[in-house]
Amino acid sequence: MNTPKAEVAKFLSSLPDNASYEDIQYHLYVIEKIRRGAERVETEDALSHEEAKKRLSRWLTN
């Protein structure tokens, strides 16, 4: 597993040279939210995609 510092370094190298501080902050925010969500799926009960579709079907229209 990569350290947060290594992950950020890799991420920064992938951004264009004209990326603003706001761009960097936003992307780091999104990456962290995705990481936390993935951790929650592993540690807590999560619905399968099919179960979620079944529960939401009354609000979703095809």
All heavy atoms as a GROMACS GRO file, in nm:
protein
  510
    1MET      N    1   0.084  -0.118   0.000
    1MET     CA    2   0.000   0.000   0.000
    1MET      C    3   0.089   0.124   0.000
    1MET      O    4   0.186   0.132   0.074
    1MET     CB    5  -0.092   0.000   0.122
    1MET     CG    6  -0.188   0.116   0.124
    1MET     SD    7  -0.321   0.092   0.243
    1MET     CE    8  -0.249   0.169   0.386
    2ASN      N    9   0.054   0.219  -0.083
    2ASN     CA   10   0.128   0.344  -0.090
    2ASN      C   11   0.096   0.432   0.029
    2ASN      O   12  -0.013   0.428   0.083
    2ASN     CB   13   0.093   0.420  -0.217
    2ASN     CG   14   0.147   0.354  -0.342
    2ASN    OD1   15   0.246   0.282  -0.337
    2ASN    ND2   16   0.082   0.377  -0.452
    3THR      N   17   0.192   0.513   0.066
    3THR     CA   18   0.168   0.611   0.171
    3THR      C   19   0.090   0.728   0.113
    3THR      O   20   0.092   0.750  -0.010
    3THR     CB   21   0.301   0.663   0.228
    3THR    OG1   22   0.370   0.734   0.125
    3THR    CG2   23   0.387   0.550   0.282
    4PRO      N   24   0.021   0.803   0.196
    4PRO     CA   25  -0.050   0.921   0.144
    4PRO      C   26   0.044   1.017   0.070
    4PRO      O   27   0.008   1.071  -0.034
    4PRO     CB   28  -0.108   0.986   0.269
    4PRO     CG   29  -0.126   0.873   0.364
    4PRO     CD   30  -0.009   0.782   0.337
    5LYS      N   31   0.165   1.034   0.120
    5LYS     CA   32   0.261   1.123   0.055
    5LYS      C   33   0.293   1.073  -0.086
    5LYS      O   34   0.297   1.152  -0.181
    5LYS     CB   35   0.388   1.134   0.137
    5LYS     CG   36   0.491   1.227   0.078
    5LYS     CD   37   0.614   1.235   0.166
    5LYS     CE   38   0.720   1.322   0.102
    5LYS     NZ   39   0.840   1.332   0.187
    6ALA      N   40   0.314   0.943  -0.101
    6ALA     CA   41   0.345   0.886  -0.232
    6ALA      C   42   0.226   0.900  -0.327
    6ALA      O   43   0.243   0.929  -0.446
    6ALA     CB   44   0.385   0.740  -0.218
    7GLU      N   45   0.106   0.879  -0.274
    7GLU     CA   46  -0.015   0.892  -0.356
    7GLU      C   47  -0.032   1.036  -0.405
    7GLU      O   48  -0.066   1.060  -0.520
    7GLU     CB   49  -0.138   0.847  -0.278
    7GLU     CG   50  -0.143   0.698  -0.256
    7GLU     CD   51  -0.264   0.655  -0.176
    7GLU    OE1   52  -0.362   0.732  -0.166
    7GLU    OE2   53  -0.261   0.544  -0.122
    8VAL      N   54  -0.008   1.133  -0.316
    8VAL     CA   55  -0.022   1.274  -0.354
    8VAL      C   56   0.085   1.312  -0.456
    8VAL      O   57   0.058   1.383  -0.553
    8VAL     CB   58  -0.016   1.366  -0.230
    8VAL    CG1   59  -0.004   1.512  -0.269
    8VAL    CG2   60  -0.140   1.343  -0.143
    9ALA      N   61   0.207   1.263  -0.437
    9ALA     CA   62   0.314   1.294  -0.533
    9ALA      C   63   0.278   1.240  -0.671
    9ALA      O   64   0.296   1.310  -0.772
    9ALA     CB   65   0.446   1.234  -0.484
   10LYS      N   66   0.227   1.119  -0.676
   10LYS     CA   67   0.187   1.061  -0.805
   10LYS      C   68   0.073   1.142  -0.866
   10LYS      O   69   0.072   1.172  -0.985
   10LYS     CB   70   0.143   0.916  -0.786
   10LYS     CG   71   0.104   0.847  -0.912
   10LYS     CD   72   0.065   0.702  -0.887
   10LYS     CE   73   0.019   0.637  -1.015
   10LYS     NZ   74  -0.022   0.499  -0.994
   11PHE      N   75  -0.024   1.179  -0.784
   11PHE     CA   76  -0.137   1.259  -0.829
   11PHE      C   77  -0.091   1.394  -0.885
   11PHE      O   78  -0.132   1.436  -0.992
   11PHE     CB   79  -0.235   1.278  -0.714
   11PHE     CG   80  -0.326   1.395  -0.731
   11PHE    CD1   81  -0.428   1.392  -0.825
   11PHE    CD2   82  -0.311   1.509  -0.654
   11PHE    CE1   83  -0.512   1.501  -0.841
   11PHE    CE2   84  -0.395   1.617  -0.670
   11PHE     CZ   85  -0.495   1.613  -0.764
   12LEU      N   86  -0.002   1.462  -0.812
   12LEU     CA   87   0.045   1.593  -0.856
   12LEU      C   88   0.118   1.586  -0.989
   12LEU      O   89   0.105   1.675  -1.073
   12LEU     CB   90   0.135   1.656  -0.750
   12LEU     CG   91   0.065   1.706  -0.624
   12LEU    CD1   92   0.167   1.752  -0.521
   12LEU    CD2   93  -0.033   1.816  -0.656
   13SER      N   94   0.192   1.478  -1.009
   13SER     CA   95   0.265   1.466  -1.135
   13SER      C   96   0.171   1.443  -1.254
   13SER      O   97   0.209   1.466  -1.368
   13SER     CB   98   0.368   1.354  -1.127
   13SER     OG   99   0.306   1.228  -1.118
   14SER      N  100   0.049   1.400  -1.226
   14SER     CA  101  -0.047   1.374  -1.335
   14SER      C  102  -0.127   1.498  -1.374
   14SER      O  103  -0.193   1.498  -1.478
   14SER     CB  104  -0.143   1.262  -1.295
   14SER     OG  105  -0.233   1.307  -1.196
   15LEU      N  106  -0.120   1.604  -1.293
   15LEU     CA  107  -0.196   1.725  -1.322
   15LEU      C  108  -0.124   1.811  -1.426
   15LEU      O  109  -0.001   1.808  -1.436
   15LEU     CB  110  -0.213   1.808  -1.195
   15LEU     CG  111  -0.310   1.754  -1.091
   15LEU    CD1  112  -0.307   1.843  -0.968
   15LEU    CD2  113  -0.450   1.744  -1.146
   16PRO      N  114  -0.200   1.890  -1.501
   16PRO     CA  115  -0.135   1.982  -1.595
   16PRO      C  116  -0.060   2.090  -1.519
   16PRO      O  117  -0.090   2.121  -1.403
   16PRO     CB  118  -0.252   2.041  -1.674
   16PRO     CG  119  -0.373   2.018  -1.591
   16PRO     CD  120  -0.346   1.897  -1.506
   17ASP      N  121   0.039   2.149  -1.584
   17ASP     CA  122   0.121   2.252  -1.519
   17ASP      C  123   0.042   2.375  -1.478
   17ASP      O  124   0.082   2.445  -1.386
   17ASP     CB  125   0.236   2.293  -1.611
   17ASP     CG  126   0.341   2.184  -1.625
   17ASP    OD1  127   0.348   2.096  -1.537
   17ASP    OD2  128   0.415   2.186  -1.725
   18ASN      N  129  -0.069   2.400  -1.542
   18ASN     CA  130  -0.147   2.519  -1.509
   18ASN      C  131  -0.259   2.492  -1.407
   18ASN      O  132  -0.349   2.573  -1.391
   18ASN     CB  133  -0.206   2.582  -1.636
   18ASN     CG  134  -0.306   2.491  -1.705
   18ASN    OD1  135  -0.314   2.372  -1.676
   18ASN    ND2  136  -0.382   2.547  -1.798
   19ALA      N  137  -0.253   2.381  -1.336
   19ALA     CA  138  -0.353   2.350  -1.234
   19ALA      C  139  -0.346   2.451  -1.121
   19ALA      O  140  -0.238   2.486  -1.075
   19ALA     CB  141  -0.333   2.209  -1.179
   20SER      N  142  -0.462   2.497  -1.077
   20SER     CA  143  -0.466   2.596  -0.969
   20SER      C  144  -0.468   2.525  -0.833
   20SER      O  145  -0.488   2.404  -0.824
   20SER     CB  146  -0.592   2.682  -0.984
   20SER     OG  147  -0.707   2.603  -0.959
   21TYR      N  148  -0.450   2.604  -0.728
   21TYR     CA  149  -0.461   2.549  -0.593
   21TYR      C  150  -0.601   2.491  -0.572
   21TYR      O  151  -0.617   2.387  -0.508
   21TYR     CB  152  -0.434   2.657  -0.487
   21TYR     CG  153  -0.289   2.695  -0.475
   21TYR    CD1  154  -0.248   2.824  -0.508
   21TYR    CD2  155  -0.194   2.606  -0.431
   21TYR    CE1  156  -0.116   2.862  -0.498
   21TYR    CE2  157  -0.061   2.642  -0.420
   21TYR     CZ  158  -0.022   2.770  -0.453
   21TYR     OH  159   0.109   2.807  -0.443
   22GLU      N  160  -0.701   2.559  -0.624
   22GLU     CA  161  -0.838   2.511  -0.611
   22GLU      C  162  -0.857   2.376  -0.681
   22GLU      O  163  -0.925   2.288  -0.629
   22GLU     CB  164  -0.937   2.614  -0.665
   22GLU     CG  165  -0.947   2.739  -0.580
   22GLU     CD  166  -0.837   2.841  -0.610
   22GLU    OE1  167  -0.765   2.826  -0.712
   22GLU    OE2  168  -0.820   2.934  -0.530
   23ASP      N  169  -0.798   2.362  -0.799
   23ASP     CA  170  -0.805   2.234  -0.871
   23ASP      C  171  -0.744   2.121  -0.787
   23ASP      O  172  -0.800   2.013  -0.774
   23ASP     CB  173  -0.729   2.240  -1.005
   23ASP     CG  174  -0.791   2.334  -1.106
   23ASP    OD1  175  -0.913   2.360  -1.096
   23ASP    OD2  176  -0.717   2.380  -1.195
   24ILE      N  177  -0.628   2.150  -0.731
   24ILE     CA  178  -0.557   2.050  -0.651
   24ILE      C  179  -0.639   2.014  -0.527
   24ILE      O  180  -0.657   1.896  -0.496
   24ILE     CB  181  -0.418   2.102  -0.612
   24ILE    CG1  182  -0.331   2.118  -0.738
   24ILE    CG2  183  -0.350   2.009  -0.511
   24ILE    CD1  184  -0.204   2.197  -0.716
   25GLN      N  185  -0.691   2.114  -0.458
   25GLN     CA  186  -0.772   2.089  -0.338
   25GLN      C  187  -0.895   2.006  -0.371
   25GLN      O  188  -0.929   1.912  -0.298
   25GLN     CB  189  -0.813   2.220  -0.272
   25GLN     CG  190  -0.702   2.291  -0.203
   25GLN     CD  191  -0.747   2.426  -0.148
   25GLN    OE1  192  -0.823   2.498  -0.213
   25GLN    NE2  193  -0.700   2.459  -0.030
   26TYR      N  194  -0.962   2.041  -0.480
   26TYR     CA  195  -1.083   1.969  -0.517
   26TYR      C  196  -1.052   1.823  -0.547
   26TYR      O  197  -1.121   1.734  -0.499
   26TYR     CB  198  -1.150   2.035  -0.638
   26TYR     CG  199  -1.267   1.955  -0.689
   26TYR    CD1  200  -1.387   1.955  -0.619
   26TYR    CD2  201  -1.257   1.877  -0.803
   26TYR    CE1  202  -1.494   1.879  -0.662
   26TYR    CE2  203  -1.363   1.801  -0.848
   26TYR     CZ  204  -1.482   1.802  -0.777
   26TYR     OH  205  -1.586   1.726  -0.820
   27HIS      N  206  -0.948   1.799  -0.625
   27HIS     CA  207  -0.914   1.661  -0.660
   27HIS      C  208  -0.872   1.580  -0.537
   27HIS      O  209  -0.909   1.464  -0.524
   27HIS     CB  210  -0.805   1.658  -0.767
   27HIS     CG  211  -0.856   1.689  -0.904
   27HIS    ND1  212  -0.871   1.817  -0.951
   27HIS    CD2  213  -0.899   1.608  -1.003
   27HIS    CE1  214  -0.918   1.814  -1.073
   27HIS    NE2  215  -0.938   1.688  -1.108
   28LEU      N  216  -0.798   1.641  -0.447
   28LEU     CA  217  -0.762   1.572  -0.323
   28LEU      C  218  -0.886   1.541  -0.239
   28LEU      O  219  -0.896   1.434  -0.179
   28LEU     CB  220  -0.662   1.654  -0.243
   28LEU     CG  221  -0.521   1.661  -0.300
   28LEU    CD1  222  -0.436   1.759  -0.219
   28LEU    CD2  223  -0.457   1.524  -0.305
   29TYR      N  224  -0.980   1.634  -0.235
   29TYR     CA  225  -1.105   1.613  -0.162
   29TYR      C  226  -1.180   1.493  -0.221
   29TYR      O  227  -1.226   1.405  -0.147
   29TYR     CB  228  -1.190   1.740  -0.171
   29TYR     CG  229  -1.331   1.725  -0.120
   29TYR    CD1  230  -1.359   1.729   0.016
   29TYR    CD2  231  -1.437   1.707  -0.209
   29TYR    CE1  232  -1.488   1.716   0.062
   29TYR    CE2  233  -1.566   1.693  -0.163
   29TYR     CZ  234  -1.591   1.697  -0.028
   29TYR     OH  235  -1.719   1.682   0.018
   30VAL      N  236  -1.192   1.488  -0.352
   30VAL     CA  237  -1.264   1.379  -0.417
   30VAL      C  238  -1.194   1.245  -0.392
   30VAL      O  239  -1.258   1.145  -0.358
   30VAL     CB  240  -1.281   1.405  -0.568
   30VAL    CG1  241  -1.334   1.283  -0.641
   30VAL    CG2  242  -1.373   1.525  -0.591
   31ILE      N  243  -1.062   1.243  -0.405
   31ILE     CA  244  -0.986   1.121  -0.382
   31ILE      C  245  -1.008   1.071  -0.240
   31ILE      O  246  -1.028   0.952  -0.216
   31ILE     CB  247  -0.836   1.145  -0.411
   31ILE    CG1  248  -0.814   1.162  -0.561
   31ILE    CG2  249  -0.751   1.031  -0.355
   31ILE    CD1  250  -0.676   1.212  -0.597
   32GLU      N  251  -1.005   1.162  -0.143
   32GLU     CA  252  -1.025   1.123  -0.003
   32GLU      C  253  -1.166   1.070   0.021
   32GLU      O  254  -1.186   0.972   0.092
   32GLU     CB  255  -0.995   1.241   0.090
   32GLU     CG  256  -1.017   1.211   0.237
   32GLU     CD  257  -0.927   1.103   0.294
   32GLU    OE1  258  -0.829   1.063   0.228
   32GLU    OE2  259  -0.956   1.057   0.406
   33LYS      N  260  -1.267   1.134  -0.038
   33LYS     CA  261  -1.404   1.086  -0.022
   33LYS      C  262  -1.421   0.946  -0.080
   33LYS      O  263  -1.487   0.860  -0.022
   33LYS     CB  264  -1.504   1.182  -0.087
   33LYS     CG  265  -1.520   1.312  -0.013
   33LYS     CD  266  -1.581   1.286   0.123
   33LYS     CE  267  -1.613   1.415   0.194
   33LYS     NZ  268  -1.679   1.394   0.322
   34ILE      N  269  -1.361   0.922  -0.196
   34ILE     CA  270  -1.368   0.789  -0.258
   34ILE      C  271  -1.298   0.686  -0.170
   34ILE      O  272  -1.350   0.577  -0.148
   34ILE     CB  273  -1.307   0.792  -0.399
   34ILE    CG1  274  -1.397   0.876  -0.492
   34ILE    CG2  275  -1.288   0.651  -0.454
   34ILE    CD1  276  -1.336   0.906  -0.626
   35ARG      N  277  -1.181   0.722  -0.117
   35ARG     CA  278  -1.107   0.630  -0.030
   35ARG      C  279  -1.188   0.595   0.094
   35ARG      O  280  -1.199   0.479   0.132
   35ARG     CB  281  -0.973   0.692   0.011
   35ARG     CG  282  -0.883   0.595   0.089
   35ARG     CD  283  -0.765   0.665   0.152
   35ARG     NE  284  -0.804   0.766   0.249
   35ARG     CZ  285  -0.844   0.738   0.375
   35ARG    NH1  286  -0.852   0.614   0.416
   35ARG    NH2  287  -0.877   0.836   0.458
   36ARG      N  288  -1.249   0.696   0.156
   36ARG     CA  289  -1.330   0.671   0.276
   36ARG      C  290  -1.451   0.584   0.243
   36ARG      O  291  -1.488   0.496   0.321
   36ARG     CB  292  -1.376   0.802   0.338
   36ARG     CG  293  -1.268   0.874   0.412
   36ARG     CD  294  -1.323   0.997   0.479
   36ARG     NE  295  -1.217   1.073   0.543
   36ARG     CZ  296  -1.237   1.184   0.609
   36ARG    NH1  297  -1.360   1.233   0.620
   36ARG    NH2  298  -1.137   1.248   0.664
   37GLY      N  299  -1.513   0.609   0.131
   37GLY     CA  300  -1.627   0.529   0.090
   37GLY      C  301  -1.589   0.384   0.068
   37GLY      O  302  -1.661   0.292   0.109
   38ALA      N  303  -1.476   0.361   0.004
   38ALA     CA  304  -1.429   0.225  -0.020
   38ALA      C  305  -1.399   0.154   0.112
   38ALA      O  306  -1.430   0.036   0.128
   38ALA     CB  307  -1.306   0.227  -0.110
   39GLU      N  308  -1.341   0.227   0.207
   39GLU     CA  309  -1.315   0.168   0.339
   39GLU      C  310  -1.445   0.131   0.409
   39GLU      O  311  -1.454   0.026   0.473
   39GLU     CB  312  -1.235   0.265   0.426
   39GLU     CG  313  -1.089   0.272   0.391
   39GLU     CD  314  -1.013   0.369   0.482
   39GLU    OE1  315  -1.076   0.431   0.572
   39GLU    OE2  316  -0.892   0.384   0.460
   40ARG      N  317  -1.545   0.217   0.399
   40ARG     CA  318  -1.674   0.189   0.464
   40ARG      C  319  -1.739   0.065   0.405
   40ARG      O  320  -1.801  -0.014   0.477
   40ARG     CB  321  -1.767   0.309   0.452
   40ARG     CG  322  -1.727   0.423   0.544
   40ARG     CD  323  -1.829   0.531   0.544
   40ARG     NE  324  -1.951   0.484   0.606
   40ARG     CZ  325  -2.066   0.549   0.602
   40ARG    NH1  326  -2.075   0.664   0.540
   40ARG    NH2  327  -2.172   0.501   0.661
   41VAL      N  328  -1.728   0.047   0.274
   41VAL     CA  329  -1.786  -0.070   0.210
   41VAL      C  330  -1.721  -0.197   0.265
   41VAL      O  331  -1.788  -0.297   0.287
   41VAL     CB  332  -1.771  -0.063   0.056
   41VAL    CG1  333  -1.799  -0.196  -0.009
   41VAL    CG2  334  -1.863   0.044   0.000
   42GLU      N  335  -1.591  -0.191   0.290
   42GLU     CA  336  -1.520  -0.308   0.341
   42GLU      C  337  -1.550  -0.336   0.488
   42GLU      O  338  -1.549  -0.450   0.530
   42GLU     CB  339  -1.370  -0.290   0.322
   42GLU     CG  340  -1.326  -0.293   0.178
   42GLU     CD  341  -1.178  -0.270   0.160
   42GLU    OE1  342  -1.104  -0.268   0.261
   42GLU    OE2  343  -1.136  -0.252   0.044
   43THR      N  344  -1.578  -0.232   0.567
   43THR     CA  345  -1.594  -0.250   0.711
   43THR      C  346  -1.739  -0.253   0.757
   43THR      O  347  -1.766  -0.300   0.867
   43THR     CB  348  -1.521  -0.140   0.789
   43THR    OG1  349  -1.575  -0.013   0.753
   43THR    CG2  350  -1.372  -0.142   0.761
   44GLU      N  351  -1.830  -0.203   0.678
   44GLU     CA  352  -1.971  -0.199   0.715
   44GLU      C  353  -2.054  -0.276   0.614
   44GLU      O  354  -2.008  -0.306   0.505
   44GLU     CB  355  -2.019  -0.054   0.721
   44GLU     CG  356  -1.944   0.032   0.821
   44GLU     CD  357  -1.986   0.177   0.815
   44GLU    OE1  358  -2.089   0.208   0.752
   44GLU    OE2  359  -1.915   0.260   0.873
   45ASP      N  360  -2.176  -0.304   0.652
   45ASP     CA  361  -2.266  -0.368   0.557
   45ASP      C  362  -2.295  -0.273   0.443
   45ASP      O  363  -2.324  -0.155   0.464
   45ASP     CB  364  -2.398  -0.408   0.624
   45ASP     CG  365  -2.379  -0.523   0.722
   45ASP    OD1  366  -2.282  -0.600   0.705
   45ASP    OD2  367  -2.459  -0.535   0.815
   46ALA      N  368  -2.288  -0.323   0.323
   46ALA     CA  369  -2.316  -0.243   0.206
   46ALA      C  370  -2.416  -0.316   0.118
   46ALA      O  371  -2.420  -0.440   0.116
   46ALA     CB  372  -2.188  -0.214   0.128
   47LEU      N  373  -2.497  -0.241   0.047
   47LEU     CA  374  -2.593  -0.300  -0.045
   47LEU      C  375  -2.525  -0.335  -0.177
   47LEU      O  376  -2.438  -0.261  -0.223
   47LEU     CB  377  -2.706  -0.202  -0.075
   47LEU     CG  378  -2.796  -0.162   0.039
   47LEU    CD1  379  -2.897  -0.057  -0.009
   47LEU    CD2  380  -2.868  -0.281   0.095
   48SER      N  381  -2.569  -0.444  -0.238
   48SER     CA  382  -2.522  -0.474  -0.372
   48SER      C  383  -2.588  -0.377  -0.469
   48SER      O  384  -2.687  -0.311  -0.436
   48SER     CB  385  -2.558  -0.618  -0.410
   48SER     OG  386  -2.699  -0.629  -0.426
   49HIS      N  387  -2.535  -0.370  -0.587
   49HIS     CA  388  -2.592  -0.283  -0.689
   49HIS      C  389  -2.737  -0.323  -0.718
   49HIS      O  390  -2.825  -0.237  -0.730
   49HIS     CB  391  -2.508  -0.289  -0.816
   49HIS     CG  392  -2.557  -0.200  -0.925
   49HIS    ND1  393  -2.539  -0.064  -0.921
   49HIS    CD2  394  -2.624  -0.226  -1.039
   49HIS    CE1  395  -2.593  -0.011  -1.029
   49HIS    NE2  396  -2.646  -0.106  -1.101
   50GLU      N  397  -2.762  -0.451  -0.728
   50GLU     CA  398  -2.898  -0.500  -0.756
   50GLU      C  399  -2.994  -0.465  -0.644
   50GLU      O  400  -3.108  -0.427  -0.668
   50GLU     CB  401  -2.895  -0.651  -0.782
   50GLU     CG  402  -2.830  -0.689  -0.912
   50GLU     CD  403  -2.898  -0.623  -1.032
   50GLU    OE1  404  -3.021  -0.620  -1.038
   50GLU    OE2  405  -2.823  -0.574  -1.119
   51GLU      N  406  -2.951  -0.479  -0.519
   51GLU     CA  407  -3.037  -0.446  -0.405
   51GLU      C  408  -3.067  -0.296  -0.403
   51GLU      O  409  -3.180  -0.255  -0.375
   51GLU     CB  410  -2.973  -0.489  -0.273
   51GLU     CG  411  -3.057  -0.462  -0.150
   51GLU     CD  412  -3.191  -0.536  -0.148
   51GLU    OE1  413  -3.203  -0.643  -0.209
   51GLU    OE2  414  -3.285  -0.484  -0.083
   52ALA      N  415  -2.968  -0.215  -0.432
   52ALA     CA  416  -2.990  -0.070  -0.436
   52ALA      C  417  -3.089  -0.035  -0.546
   52ALA      O  418  -3.179   0.047  -0.525
   52ALA     CB  419  -2.858   0.002  -0.458
   53LYS      N  420  -3.075  -0.096  -0.664
   53LYS     CA  421  -3.170  -0.071  -0.773
   53LYS      C  422  -3.310  -0.113  -0.732
   53LYS      O  423  -3.407  -0.041  -0.761
   53LYS     CB  424  -3.127  -0.147  -0.898
   53LYS     CG  425  -3.015  -0.080  -0.972
   53LYS     CD  426  -2.961  -0.152  -1.093
   53LYS     CE  427  -3.052  -0.242  -1.167
   53LYS     NZ  428  -2.988  -0.306  -1.285
   54LYS      N  429  -3.322  -0.225  -0.664
   54LYS     CA  430  -3.453  -0.274  -0.621
   54LYS      C  431  -3.517  -0.175  -0.523
   54LYS      O  432  -3.635  -0.141  -0.536
   54LYS     CB  433  -3.436  -0.411  -0.555
   54LYS     CG  434  -3.562  -0.475  -0.508
   54LYS     CD  435  -3.531  -0.611  -0.447
   54LYS     CE  436  -3.650  -0.667  -0.374
   54LYS     NZ  437  -3.616  -0.792  -0.303
   55ARG      N  438  -3.440  -0.126  -0.427
   55ARG     CA  439  -3.493  -0.032  -0.328
   55ARG      C  440  -3.529   0.103  -0.389
   55ARG      O  441  -3.622   0.168  -0.345
   55ARG     CB  442  -3.392  -0.011  -0.215
   55ARG     CG  443  -3.377  -0.131  -0.125
   55ARG     CD  444  -3.290  -0.096  -0.009
   55ARG     NE  445  -3.271  -0.210   0.079
   55ARG     CZ  446  -3.215  -0.202   0.198
   55ARG    NH1  447  -3.171  -0.087   0.244
   55ARG    NH2  448  -3.201  -0.310   0.272
   56LEU      N  449  -3.455   0.145  -0.490
   56LEU     CA  450  -3.478   0.274  -0.551
   56LEU      C  451  -3.576   0.270  -0.668
   56LEU      O  452  -3.613   0.376  -0.722
   56LEU     CB  453  -3.345   0.335  -0.599
   56LEU     CG  454  -3.246   0.370  -0.488
   56LEU    CD1  455  -3.113   0.411  -0.548
   56LEU    CD2  456  -3.301   0.481  -0.401
   57SER      N  457  -3.619   0.153  -0.707
   57SER     CA  458  -3.700   0.138  -0.827
   57SER      C  459  -3.830   0.219  -0.821
   57SER      O  460  -3.879   0.264  -0.924
   57SER     CB  461  -3.730  -0.008  -0.854
   57SER     OG  462  -3.811  -0.062  -0.751
   58ARG      N  463  -3.884   0.238  -0.705
   58ARG     CA  464  -4.010   0.313  -0.698
   58ARG      C  465  -3.991   0.462  -0.729
   58ARG      O  466  -4.085   0.531  -0.761
   58ARG     CB  467  -4.077   0.294  -0.562
   58ARG     CG  468  -4.001   0.353  -0.446
   58ARG     CD  469  -4.070   0.325  -0.317
   58ARG     NE  470  -3.971   0.262  -0.230
   58ARG     CZ  471  -3.991   0.237  -0.105
   58ARG    NH1  472  -4.105   0.263  -0.050
   58ARG    NH2  473  -3.897   0.182  -0.032
   59TRP      N  474  -3.867   0.513  -0.716
   59TRP     CA  475  -3.841   0.653  -0.749
   59TRP      C  476  -3.778   0.671  -0.887
   59TRP      O  477  -3.781   0.780  -0.942
   59TRP     CB  478  -3.747   0.716  -0.645
   59TRP     CG  479  -3.812   0.727  -0.512
   59TRP    CD1  480  -3.911   0.814  -0.474
   59TRP    CD2  481  -3.783   0.649  -0.396
   59TRP    NE1  482  -3.945   0.794  -0.343
   59TRP    CE2  483  -3.867   0.693  -0.292
   59TRP    CE3  484  -3.694   0.545  -0.369
   59TRP    CZ2  485  -3.865   0.639  -0.165
   59TRP    CZ3  486  -3.691   0.492  -0.242
   59TRP    CH2  487  -3.776   0.538  -0.142
   60LEU      N  488  -3.720   0.566  -0.939
   60LEU     CA  489  -3.653   0.574  -1.067
   60LEU      C  490  -3.749   0.538  -1.179
   60LEU      O  491  -3.830   0.446  -1.166
   60LEU     CB  492  -3.532   0.481  -1.072
   60LEU     CG  493  -3.425   0.507  -0.968
   60LEU    CD1  494  -3.315   0.402  -0.978
   60LEU    CD2  495  -3.367   0.645  -0.984
   61THR      N  496  -3.741   0.606  -1.289
   61THR     CA  497  -3.824   0.572  -1.404
   61THR      C  498  -3.733   0.531  -1.517
   61THR      O  499  -3.623   0.582  -1.534
   61THR     CB  500  -3.909   0.691  -1.449
   61THR    OG1  501  -3.823   0.801  -1.480
   61THR    CG2  502  -4.007   0.732  -1.341
   62ASN      N  503  -3.782   0.439  -1.596
   62ASN     CA  504  -3.702   0.391  -1.711
   62ASN      C  505  -3.736   0.467  -1.835
   62ASN      O  506  -3.833   0.514  -1.865
   62ASN     CB  507  -3.725   0.242  -1.734
   62ASN     CG  508  -3.667   0.161  -1.618
   62ASN    OD1  509  -3.570   0.203  -1.560
   62ASN    ND2  510  -3.726   0.049  -1.589
   0.00000   0.00000   0.00000
